[in-house]
């Protein structure tokens, strides 16, 4: 009898096609452009997380937590509210998107 341990490792980075699947958009390029513009205008908003990584190629990887916070609150964020903080919303985002789970199953 063999004991097998399996561990689920969550994905914290997503490409635009993954963002489209997770958030239900057919073509999220306009929304991603607004997200990058917001991140460039306010570089410390998502501190200490990195909201996106521009690769040497044309691909850009997005932090799912940062994008989810922007996606859910984009009306308020685009209006310039200062009452929202990414740091305060992070525990809820982790729970909502179930990316914190590291399940271990012993068979």
PyMOL commands that set and color helices and strands:
alter all, ss='L'
color gray80, all
select helices_A, chain A and resi 16-23+29-41+64-79+86-96
alter helices_A, ss='H'
color red, helices_A
select strands_A, chain A and resi 5-7+13-14+52-54+60-63+104-106
alter strands_A, ss='S'
color yellow, strands_A
deselect
rebuild
show_as cartoon
